[in-house]
């Protein structure tokens, strides 16, 4: 289907009237437009002869054109659709991704900028799908990928009081693991892109300097596209110098990586702080009640703490000094502190 036909399929949004935008919009017309937007979102992908990709592209264009006037309505509608119609979760998460590309951080706004807003969505999702742990895991994974929720919010939700009955269930730790892995992949990708950009910048500078050495070399370079070969992973990879990587671009990428690393460090601080809090509460309560602390729950929780250290040791190691200075201090209970010391001993 052509791009023109995609937009024509949504022409009824304006009642088929090309002069619609020029007319004075009253309250009833505004409500009518809201209803039509809602209808389009709810029915996307249904009863259509075009591809789902074309449908989503067309709908994204329509929503983008009305995003300023109906942002709250669109945000609320997309979240409700994703939560209440999980069979179309992939469709709605893709739609949020398309809108996020057109409107920076639209996905983040879908759950609000505050942690409370994101936690509320996680609670609502759990209330609806607590009986289907696999679907719950998929939904949270999709919301993370489309930047609807942040990794830190998922960590806070997992260790919240309302999730205590679920704490020892396997799916909870699967969600925590995919959350940490998602953040790690994000940091790794930004690091790789920055290194490649720096290499391109160095290669460009080297060729520019060498081309200035003689007029003959300059003429040779101008006669054909400049190509260079750099090394990635031990293999020579042709690199087009005309990619125009600038110092300003590299600086922006460095800032983006620093922000991602700060988010990663914050995620680990949240996770380990919550472990310390629940284990410390357990130890204090057992000491007050004069009963053994070495229960099944205690062993399970310590085992999960050790698992986080070992499964993500490369990432945790980068922030070990921060963890030692802020969380795993000498005044911490020896039973908890011992887990951290064991991790350091393995990495030494």
C-alpha positions as CSV (number, residue, x, y, z in Angstrom):
1,X,0.0,0.0,0.0
2,X,1.3,3.4,-0.9
3,X,2.0,6.1,1.7
4,X,-0.9,8.2,0.1
5,X,-3.3,5.3,0.6
6,X,-2.2,4.9,4.2
7,X,-3.2,8.4,5.0
8,X,-6.4,8.2,2.9
9,X,-7.4,5.2,5.0
10,X,-7.5,7.6,8.0
11,X,-9.3,10.4,6.2
12,X,-12.5,9.7,8.1
13,X,-10.7,11.0,11.1
14,X,-11.5,14.5,9.8
15,X,-14.9,13.5,8.5
16,X,-13.7,13.6,4.9
17,X,-13.6,17.3,5.0
18,X,-10.4,18.9,3.8
19,X,-11.4,22.2,5.3
20,X,-11.8,20.6,8.8
21,X,-8.7,22.2,10.2
22,X,-9.9,25.6,9.0
23,X,-13.2,25.4,10.8
24,X,-13.7,26.7,14.3
25,X,-13.5,23.7,16.6
26,X,-16.2,23.5,19.2
27,X,-16.4,21.3,22.3
28,X,-18.5,18.7,20.5
29,X,-16.0,18.5,17.6
30,X,-13.1,18.0,20.0
31,X,-15.0,15.2,21.7
32,X,-15.8,13.6,18.3
33,X,-12.1,13.7,17.3
34,X,-11.2,12.1,20.6
35,X,-13.7,9.3,20.0
36,X,-12.3,8.7,16.5
37,X,-8.7,8.6,17.8
38,X,-9.8,6.0,20.4
39,X,-11.6,4.0,17.8
40,X,-8.5,3.9,15.5
41,X,-6.2,2.9,18.4
42,X,-8.5,0.1,19.6
43,X,-9.1,-1.3,16.1
44,X,-5.5,-1.1,14.7
45,X,-4.5,-4.3,13.0
46,X,-8.2,-5.6,12.7
47,X,-10.2,-6.1,9.5
48,X,-7.8,-4.5,7.1
49,X,-6.4,-5.5,3.8
50,X,-3.1,-3.7,4.3
51,X,-0.1,-4.9,6.3
52,X,0.1,-4.4,10.0
53,X,3.3,-2.3,9.3
54,X,1.3,0.0,7.1
55,X,-1.5,0.3,9.6
56,X,0.9,1.2,12.4
57,X,2.8,3.7,10.3
58,X,-0.4,5.4,9.3
59,X,-1.8,5.5,12.8
60,X,1.4,6.8,14.2
61,X,1.3,9.7,11.7
62,X,-2.3,10.5,12.6
63,X,-1.6,10.4,16.4
64,X,1.6,12.4,15.9
65,X,-0.5,15.1,14.1
66,X,-2.8,15.4,17.1
67,X,-0.3,14.7,19.9
68,X,-0.2,18.3,21.1
69,X,-3.9,18.5,21.7
70,X,-4.6,15.0,22.9
71,X,-1.4,13.8,24.5
72,X,-2.9,12.8,27.8
73,X,-5.7,11.0,26.1
74,X,-3.3,9.1,23.8
75,X,-1.0,8.2,26.6
76,X,-3.7,6.9,28.8
77,X,-5.4,5.0,26.0
78,X,-2.2,3.3,24.8
79,X,-1.3,2.2,28.4
80,X,-4.8,0.8,29.0
81,X,-4.7,-1.1,25.6
82,X,-1.3,-2.6,26.3
83,X,-2.4,-3.8,29.8
84,X,-5.9,-5.0,29.0
85,X,-5.3,-6.5,25.5
86,X,-2.1,-8.5,25.9
87,X,-2.7,-10.4,22.7
88,X,-2.0,-7.0,20.9
89,X,0.8,-6.0,23.2
90,X,3.4,-6.3,20.5
91,X,1.3,-4.0,18.2
92,X,0.9,-1.3,20.9
93,X,4.6,-1.5,22.0
94,X,5.6,-1.0,18.4
95,X,3.2,1.9,18.1
96,X,4.7,3.5,21.2
97,X,8.2,3.0,19.6
98,X,7.1,4.8,16.4
99,X,5.7,7.7,18.4
100,X,8.8,7.8,20.6
101,X,10.9,8.2,17.4
102,X,8.8,11.2,16.4
103,X,8.4,12.7,19.9
104,X,11.4,12.2,22.1
105,X,10.6,10.4,25.4
106,X,7.0,9.8,24.5
107,X,7.4,6.2,25.7
108,X,8.6,7.5,29.1
109,X,5.7,9.9,29.4
110,X,3.3,6.9,28.8
111,X,3.7,6.0,32.4
112,X,4.6,9.5,33.7
113,X,8.0,10.9,34.6
114,X,7.6,10.0,38.3
115,X,8.6,6.7,39.9
116,X,5.1,6.6,41.5
117,X,3.4,6.6,38.1
118,X,5.5,3.8,36.9
119,X,5.1,1.8,40.0
120,X,1.3,2.2,39.7
121,X,1.3,0.7,36.2
122,X,3.4,-2.2,37.4
123,X,0.9,-2.8,40.2
124,X,-2.0,-2.6,37.9
125,X,-0.3,-5.0,35.4
126,X,0.4,-7.5,38.2
127,X,-3.2,-7.3,39.5
128,X,-4.5,-8.2,36.1
129,X,-1.9,-10.9,35.2
130,X,-0.7,-12.4,38.5
131,X,-2.3,-15.7,37.5
132,X,-0.3,-15.8,34.2
133,X,3.3,-15.3,35.2
134,X,4.7,-15.8,31.7
135,X,2.4,-13.1,30.3
136,X,3.4,-10.8,33.2
137,X,7.0,-11.3,32.4
138,X,6.5,-10.6,28.7
139,X,4.5,-7.5,29.4
140,X,7.2,-6.0,31.6
141,X,9.9,-6.9,29.1
142,X,7.9,-5.1,26.4
143,X,7.4,-2.0,28.5
144,X,11.1,-1.9,29.3
145,X,12.0,-2.2,25.6
146,X,9.7,0.6,24.6
147,X,11.0,2.8,27.5
148,X,7.5,3.0,29.0
149,X,9.0,2.0,32.4
150,X,12.5,2.3,33.7
151,X,14.7,-0.4,35.1
152,X,14.9,1.2,38.5
153,X,11.1,1.2,38.8
154,X,11.0,-2.5,38.2
155,X,13.6,-3.1,40.9
156,X,11.7,-1.0,43.4
157,X,8.5,-2.8,42.5
158,X,10.1,-6.3,43.0
159,X,11.3,-5.4,46.5
160,X,8.1,-3.6,47.5
161,X,6.0,-4.8,50.5
162,X,3.1,-5.8,48.3
163,X,5.3,-8.2,46.4
164,X,6.5,-10.1,49.6
165,X,4.2,-13.1,48.8
166,X,5.8,-13.4,45.4
167,X,9.4,-12.8,46.5
168,X,10.5,-16.4,46.4
169,X,8.9,-17.3,43.1
170,X,11.1,-18.0,40.1
171,X,9.4,-15.5,37.7
172,X,10.3,-12.6,40.0
173,X,14.0,-13.3,39.6
174,X,13.6,-13.9,35.9
175,X,12.1,-10.3,35.7
176,X,15.0,-8.9,37.8
177,X,17.6,-10.7,35.6
178,X,16.1,-9.4,32.3
179,X,15.9,-5.9,33.8
180,X,19.6,-5.9,34.7
181,X,20.5,-7.5,31.4
182,X,18.5,-4.9,29.5
183,X,20.4,-2.1,31.2
184,X,23.8,-3.8,30.6
185,X,23.1,-4.3,26.9
186,X,22.1,-0.6,26.7
187,X,25.4,0.5,28.2
188,X,27.4,-2.0,26.1
189,X,25.8,-0.7,22.9
190,X,26.5,2.9,23.7
191,X,30.1,2.0,24.6
192,X,30.6,0.2,21.3
193,X,29.1,3.0,19.3
194,X,31.3,5.6,21.1
195,X,34.4,3.6,20.5
196,X,33.6,3.2,16.8
197,X,32.9,6.9,16.5
198,X,36.2,7.8,18.1
199,X,38.0,5.4,15.7
200,X,36.3,7.0,12.8
201,X,37.2,10.5,14.0
202,X,40.9,9.4,14.5
203,X,40.9,7.8,11.0
204,X,39.4,10.9,9.5
205,X,42.0,13.1,11.1
206,X,44.9,10.9,10.1
207,X,43.8,10.8,6.4
208,X,43.2,14.6,6.5
209,X,46.7,15.2,7.9
210,X,48.4,12.8,5.4
211,X,46.5,14.3,2.5
212,X,48.1,17.7,3.3
213,X,51.6,16.4,3.0
214,X,51.8,16.8,-0.8
215,X,49.7,18.2,-3.6
216,X,49.9,14.9,-5.4
217,X,48.4,13.1,-2.5
218,X,45.6,15.7,-2.3
219,X,44.7,15.2,-6.0
220,X,44.7,11.5,-5.6
221,X,42.3,11.7,-2.6
222,X,40.0,14.1,-4.5
223,X,39.9,11.9,-7.5
224,X,38.0,9.1,-5.7
225,X,36.1,8.5,-2.5
226,X,38.3,8.3,0.5
227,X,38.2,5.0,2.2
228,X,40.1,3.7,5.2
229,X,40.4,0.4,6.9
230,X,40.2,0.1,10.7
231,X,40.3,-2.9,12.9
232,X,37.3,-4.2,14.9
233,X,37.6,-7.6,16.6
234,X,40.9,-8.4,14.8
235,X,39.4,-7.9,11.3
236,X,39.9,-5.1,8.8
237,X,36.6,-3.2,8.2
238,X,36.4,-0.6,5.4
239,X,35.3,2.7,6.8
240,X,33.9,5.6,4.8
241,X,35.5,8.8,6.0
242,X,32.6,10.7,4.6
243,X,30.5,9.5,7.5
244,X,31.3,13.0,8.9
245,X,31.9,12.1,12.5
246,X,32.6,15.3,14.4
247,X,34.0,16.1,17.8
248,X,30.6,17.5,18.8
249,X,29.0,14.2,17.9
250,X,31.5,12.3,20.0
251,X,31.0,14.6,22.9
252,X,27.2,14.1,22.8
253,X,27.7,10.3,22.7
254,X,30.0,10.5,25.7
255,X,27.4,12.4,27.6
256,X,24.8,9.8,26.7
257,X,27.0,7.0,27.8
258,X,27.7,8.8,31.1
259,X,24.0,9.1,31.7
260,X,23.5,5.4,30.9
261,X,26.3,4.4,33.3
262,X,24.8,6.6,36.0
263,X,21.5,4.8,35.5
264,X,23.2,1.4,35.7
265,X,25.0,2.3,38.9
266,X,21.7,3.6,40.4
267,X,20.0,0.3,39.4
268,X,22.7,-1.8,41.3
269,X,22.5,0.6,44.2
270,X,18.7,0.0,44.4
271,X,19.0,-3.7,44.1
272,X,21.7,-4.2,46.7
273,X,20.2,-1.7,49.1
274,X,16.9,-3.5,49.0
275,X,18.7,-6.8,49.6
276,X,20.5,-5.3,52.6
277,X,17.3,-3.8,54.0
278,X,15.2,-7.0,53.9
279,X,18.1,-9.2,55.2
280,X,18.9,-6.8,58.0
281,X,15.2,-6.6,59.1
282,X,15.1,-10.4,59.2
283,X,18.3,-10.7,61.3
284,X,17.1,-8.0,63.7
285,X,13.7,-9.6,64.1
286,X,15.2,-13.1,64.7
287,X,17.6,-11.6,67.3
288,X,14.7,-9.8,69.0
289,X,12.5,-12.9,69.0
290,X,15.5,-15.1,70.1
291,X,15.1,-17.6,67.3
292,X,17.5,-18.9,64.6
293,X,18.0,-16.7,61.6
294,X,19.2,-19.4,59.3
295,X,15.8,-20.1,57.8
296,X,14.8,-21.3,54.4
297,X,13.8,-17.8,53.4
298,X,17.2,-16.4,54.6
299,X,19.2,-19.0,52.7
300,X,17.1,-18.4,49.6
301,X,17.5,-14.6,49.7
302,X,21.2,-14.8,50.4
303,X,21.5,-17.2,47.4
304,X,19.7,-14.7,45.2
305,X,22.1,-12.0,46.4
306,X,25.0,-14.1,45.5
307,X,23.5,-14.9,42.1
308,X,23.2,-11.2,41.3
309,X,26.9,-10.7,42.1
310,X,28.0,-13.7,40.1
311,X,25.7,-13.3,37.1
312,X,26.6,-9.7,36.6
313,X,30.1,-9.6,38.0
314,X,31.6,-7.7,35.2
315,X,29.2,-4.8,35.6
316,X,29.1,-4.9,39.4
317,X,32.9,-4.8,39.5
318,X,32.9,-1.4,37.9
319,X,31.0,0.1,40.8
320,X,32.5,-2.0,43.6
321,X,34.2,0.9,45.3
322,X,30.9,2.9,45.3
323,X,29.0,-0.1,46.7
324,X,31.7,-0.6,49.4
325,X,31.6,3.1,50.4
326,X,27.8,3.5,50.5
327,X,26.2,0.1,51.2
328,X,28.6,-2.6,52.2
329,X,30.2,-0.7,55.0
330,X,32.0,-2.1,58.1
331,X,29.0,-1.5,60.4
332,X,26.9,-3.8,58.3
333,X,25.9,-7.2,59.8
334,X,28.8,-9.6,59.2
335,X,26.5,-12.2,57.6
336,X,25.6,-9.8,54.8
337,X,29.0,-8.2,54.5
338,X,30.5,-11.7,54.0
339,X,28.7,-12.1,50.7
340,X,30.2,-8.9,49.4
341,X,33.7,-9.9,50.6
342,X,33.4,-13.3,48.9
343,X,32.6,-11.5,45.6
344,X,35.6,-9.2,46.0
345,X,37.8,-12.3,46.7
346,X,36.7,-14.0,43.5
347,X,37.5,-10.9,41.5
348,X,40.9,-10.3,43.0
